[in-house]
Amino acid sequence: MSTEIIAIVVSSAGVVVTVGVALFAGLAWVVRRIDAVESKLTTRIDAVEDKLVERIDAMGRELTEVKVSVARWEGPRPRLILGG
């Protein structure tokens, strides 16, 4: 083998290794970035969920109060009158 062929093979191997390392580093960066975004979104969604649960519970309590008020306005239910 001549020195030119050896140089071409070595430089080609160097290019392949360089591209492989660059792809690995890029993929690692993407994974870290996705993990960071996922943790931010998880925190944000949990906060919204807590607020939503609180609002739903408040609506349930208010609905109960409205039902009691309507029942007071309507008065007691009429009894069944049996003819005798």
MDAnalysis code that builds the backbone (N, CA, C; Angstrom):
import MDAnalysis as mda
import numpy as np

u = mda.Universe.empty(252, n_residues=84, atom_resindex=np.repeat(np.arange(84), 3), trajectory=True)
u.add_TopologyAttr("name", ["N", "CA", "C"] * 84)
u.add_TopologyAttr("resid", np.arange(1, 85))
u.add_TopologyAttr("resname", ["MET", "SER", "THR", "GLU", "ILE", "ILE", "ALA", "ILE", "VAL", "VAL", "SER", "SER", "ALA", "GLY", "VAL", "VAL", "VAL", "THR", "VAL", "GLY", "VAL", "ALA", "LEU", "PHE", "ALA", "GLY", "LEU", "ALA", "TRP", "VAL", "VAL", "ARG", "ARG", "ILE", "ASP", "ALA", "VAL", "GLU", "SER", "LYS", "LEU", "THR", "THR", "ARG", "ILE", "ASP", "ALA", "VAL", "GLU", "ASP", "LYS", "LEU", "VAL", "GLU", "ARG", "ILE", "ASP", "ALA", "MET", "GLY", "ARG", "GLU", "LEU", "THR", "GLU", "VAL", "LYS", "VAL", "SER", "VAL", "ALA", "ARG", "TRP", "GLU", "GLY", "PRO", "ARG", "PRO", "ARG", "LEU", "ILE", "LEU", "GLY", "GLY"])
u.atoms.positions = np.array([
    [0.858, -1.181, 0.000],
    [0.000, 0.000, 0.000],
    [0.892, 1.226, 0.000],
    [0.451, 2.161, -0.780],
    [1.233, 3.392, -0.841],
    [0.800, 4.334, 0.274],
    [1.614, 5.323, 0.504],
    [1.335, 6.275, 1.581],
    [0.091, 7.090, 1.287],
    [-0.205, 7.334, 0.022],
    [-1.402, 8.102, -0.320],
    [-2.675, 7.334, 0.060],
    [-2.702, 6.060, -0.208],
    [-3.872, 5.244, 0.126],
    [-4.038, 5.166, 1.641],
    [-2.937, 4.996, 2.361],
    [-3.005, 4.957, 3.823],
    [-3.521, 6.290, 4.352],
    [-3.073, 7.382, 3.791],
    [-3.523, 8.708, 4.228],
    [-5.014, 8.885, 3.962],
    [-5.484, 8.424, 2.821],
    [-6.911, 8.531, 2.495],
    [-7.742, 7.680, 3.457],
    [-7.304, 6.467, 3.751],
    [-8.036, 5.588, 4.666],
    [-8.065, 6.190, 6.065],
    [-6.934, 6.699, 6.534],
    [-6.868, 7.284, 7.874],
    [-7.726, 8.543, 7.949],
    [-7.668, 9.391, 6.935],
    [-8.481, 10.614, 6.968],
    [-9.968, 10.281, 6.851],
    [-10.318, 9.263, 6.084],
    [-11.725, 8.849, 5.998],
    [-12.209, 8.325, 7.343],
    [-11.381, 7.539, 8.015],
    [-11.750, 7.043, 9.338],
    [-11.896, 8.212, 10.310],
    [-11.025, 9.193, 10.208],
    [-11.125, 10.379, 11.062],
    [-12.415, 11.138, 10.821],
    [-12.817, 11.258, 9.563],
    [-14.068, 11.944, 9.235],
    [-15.256, 11.167, 9.798],
    [-15.246, 9.857, 9.657],
    [-16.340, 9.031, 10.171],
    [-16.430, 9.157, 11.690],
    [-15.290, 9.116, 12.374],
    [-15.287, 9.255, 13.831],
    [-15.772, 10.642, 14.228],
    [-15.325, 11.678, 13.535],
    [-15.740, 13.049, 13.846],
    [-17.243, 13.222, 13.659],
    [-17.773, 12.716, 12.564],
    [-19.210, 12.821, 12.319],
    [-19.982, 12.015, 13.361],
    [-19.494, 10.844, 13.725],
    [-20.154, 10.031, 14.746],
    [-20.181, 10.728, 16.094],
    [-19.063, 11.330, 16.488],
    [-19.009, 12.058, 17.758],
    [-19.935, 13.268, 17.713],
    [-19.965, 13.968, 16.591],
    [-20.846, 15.134, 16.465],
    [-22.315, 14.719, 16.566],
    [-22.689, 13.628, 15.929],
    [-24.064, 13.141, 16.019],
    [-24.409, 12.728, 17.445],
    [-23.491, 12.056, 18.118],
    [-23.729, 11.647, 19.498],
    [-23.894, 12.862, 20.403],
    [-23.033, 13.858, 20.237],
    [-23.126, 15.072, 21.059],
    [-24.425, 15.820, 20.778],
    [-24.807, 15.896, 19.519],
    [-26.065, 16.564, 19.173],
    [-27.268, 15.849, 19.757],
    [-27.265, 14.538, 19.697],
    [-28.365, 13.765, 20.264],
    [-28.414, 13.917, 21.784],
    [-27.252, 13.927, 22.421],
    [-27.211, 14.123, 23.874],
    [-27.763, 15.495, 24.244],
    [-27.437, 16.519, 23.459],
    [-27.953, 17.869, 23.717],
    [-29.477, 17.887, 23.572],
    [-29.994, 17.230, 22.537],
    [-31.442, 17.187, 22.319],
    [-32.141, 16.480, 23.483],
    [-31.570, 15.394, 23.954],
    [-32.171, 14.660, 25.071],
    [-32.191, 15.524, 26.327],
    [-31.083, 16.219, 26.617],
    [-31.060, 17.105, 27.786],
    [-32.086, 18.212, 27.650],
    [-32.205, 18.758, 26.470],
    [-33.154, 19.849, 26.224],
    [-34.592, 19.354, 26.418],
    [-34.903, 18.194, 25.894],
    [-36.251, 17.632, 26.036],
    [-36.555, 17.354, 27.500],
    [-35.583, 16.838, 28.242],
    [-35.797, 16.581, 29.669],
    [-36.086, 17.873, 30.421],
    [-35.370, 18.949, 30.086],
    [-35.597, 20.235, 30.754],
    [-36.993, 20.766, 30.442],
    [-37.394, 20.690, 29.189],
    [-38.719, 21.172, 28.798],
    [-39.800, 20.318, 29.450],
    [-39.581, 19.022, 29.516],
    [-40.563, 18.126, 30.127],
    [-40.752, 18.435, 31.605],
    [-39.665, 18.720, 32.301],
    [-39.801, 19.032, 33.729],
    [-40.504, 20.368, 33.930],
    [-40.226, 21.347, 33.069],
    [-40.929, 22.635, 33.159],
    [-42.425, 22.451, 32.909],
    [-42.752, 21.686, 31.882],
    [-44.162, 21.467, 31.556],
    [-44.872, 20.681, 32.649],
    [-44.189, 19.723, 33.245],
    [-44.794, 18.958, 34.333],
    [-45.138, 19.870, 35.498],
    [-44.216, 20.755, 35.850],
    [-44.463, 21.701, 36.936],
    [-45.637, 22.610, 36.598],
    [-45.660, 23.097, 35.375],
    [-46.726, 24.010, 34.954],
    [-48.085, 23.309, 34.936],
    [-48.123, 22.098, 34.423],
    [-49.381, 21.352, 34.358],
    [-49.878, 21.020, 35.755],
    [-48.971, 20.667, 36.659],
    [-49.378, 20.379, 38.037],
    [-49.985, 21.606, 38.700],
    [-49.403, 22.784, 38.444],
    [-49.948, 24.016, 39.023],
    [-51.342, 24.299, 38.473],
    [-51.515, 24.131, 37.176],
    [-52.825, 24.368, 36.565],
    [-53.833, 23.346, 37.077],
    [-53.401, 22.111, 37.247],
    [-54.300, 21.073, 37.750],
    [-54.766, 21.397, 39.169],
    [-53.844, 21.845, 40.011],
    [-54.222, 22.206, 41.381],
    [-55.230, 23.346, 41.382],
    [-54.987, 24.344, 40.535],
    [-55.901, 25.483, 40.466],
    [-57.270, 25.046, 39.948],
    [-57.274, 24.168, 38.960],
    [-58.528, 23.696, 38.384],
    [-59.318, 22.865, 39.390],
    [-58.645, 22.007, 40.138],
    [-59.322, 21.211, 41.160],
    [-59.934, 22.125, 42.212],
    [-59.197, 23.155, 42.589],
    [-59.711, 24.110, 43.573],
    [-60.965, 24.816, 43.050],
    [-60.936, 25.223, 41.784],
    [-62.102, 25.900, 41.206],
    [-63.297, 24.961, 41.103],
    [-63.059, 23.716, 40.734],
    [-64.158, 22.753, 40.626],
    [-64.768, 22.490, 41.995],
    [-63.930, 22.355, 43.013],
    [-64.446, 22.152, 44.370],
    [-65.267, 23.353, 44.828],
    [-64.801, 24.564, 44.510],
    [-65.549, 25.769, 44.880],
    [-66.897, 25.801, 44.166],
    [-66.919, 25.406, 42.905],
    [-68.180, 25.366, 42.164],
    [-69.135, 24.344, 42.771],
    [-68.609, 23.215, 43.194],
    [-69.447, 22.204, 43.833],
    [-70.075, 22.725, 45.114],
    [-69.279, 23.433, 45.923],
    [-69.824, 24.009, 47.157],
    [-70.883, 25.063, 46.843],
    [-70.607, 25.894, 45.835],
    [-71.572, 26.930, 45.465],
    [-72.858, 26.306, 44.930],
    [-72.739, 25.247, 44.151],
    [-73.921, 24.568, 43.625],
    [-74.762, 23.993, 44.759],
    [-74.116, 23.444, 45.768],
    [-74.846, 22.924, 46.928],
    [-75.610, 24.039, 47.623],
    [-74.961, 25.202, 47.774],
    [-75.631, 26.339, 48.406],
    [-76.838, 26.792, 47.585],
    [-76.698, 26.803, 46.268],
    [-77.808, 27.207, 45.396],
    [-78.949, 26.202, 45.503],
    [-78.644, 24.927, 45.543],
    [-79.690, 23.911, 45.666],
    [-80.443, 24.056, 46.986],
    [-79.722, 24.353, 48.053],
    [-80.372, 24.551, 49.349],
    [-81.266, 25.781, 49.304],
    [-80.781, 26.856, 48.685],
    [-81.586, 28.080, 48.582],
    [-82.854, 27.842, 47.774],
    [-82.747, 27.140, 46.672],
    [-83.920, 26.848, 45.845],
    [-84.892, 25.971, 46.621],
    [-84.395, 25.020, 47.374],
    [-85.272, 24.161, 48.166],
    [-86.006, 24.973, 49.226],
    [-85.358, 25.969, 49.784],
    [-86.023, 26.816, 50.782],
    [-87.117, 27.657, 50.132],
    [-86.860, 28.153, 48.924],
    [-87.870, 28.966, 48.233],
    [-89.097, 28.124, 47.897],
    [-88.861, 26.906, 47.450],
    [-89.969, 26.054, 47.036],
    [-90.767, 25.539, 48.224],
    [-90.165, 25.474, 49.356],
    [-90.860, 24.973, 50.535],
    [-90.820, 23.463, 50.573],
    [-91.493, 22.881, 51.573],
    [-91.473, 21.419, 51.676],
    [-92.272, 20.789, 50.541],
    [-91.947, 19.586, 50.223],
    [-92.661, 18.868, 49.170],
    [-94.065, 18.546, 49.657],
    [-95.035, 18.680, 48.784],
    [-96.408, 18.363, 49.201],
    [-96.547, 16.869, 49.478],
    [-97.323, 16.570, 50.509],
    [-97.541, 15.177, 50.894],
    [-98.637, 14.576, 50.021],
    [-98.593, 13.316, 49.911],
    [-99.621, 12.611, 49.166],
    [-100.881, 12.561, 50.033],
    [-101.960, 13.080, 49.494],
    [-103.214, 13.107, 50.251],
    [-104.045, 11.904, 49.828],
    [-104.363, 11.092, 50.792],
    [-105.171, 9.911, 50.516],
    [-106.622, 10.205, 50.883],
    [-107.509, 9.931, 49.979],
    [-108.939, 10.129, 50.251],
    [-109.457, 8.997, 51.134],
    [-110.295, 9.321, 52.045],
    [-110.707, 8.257, 52.918],
    [-112.092, 8.227, 53.275],
])
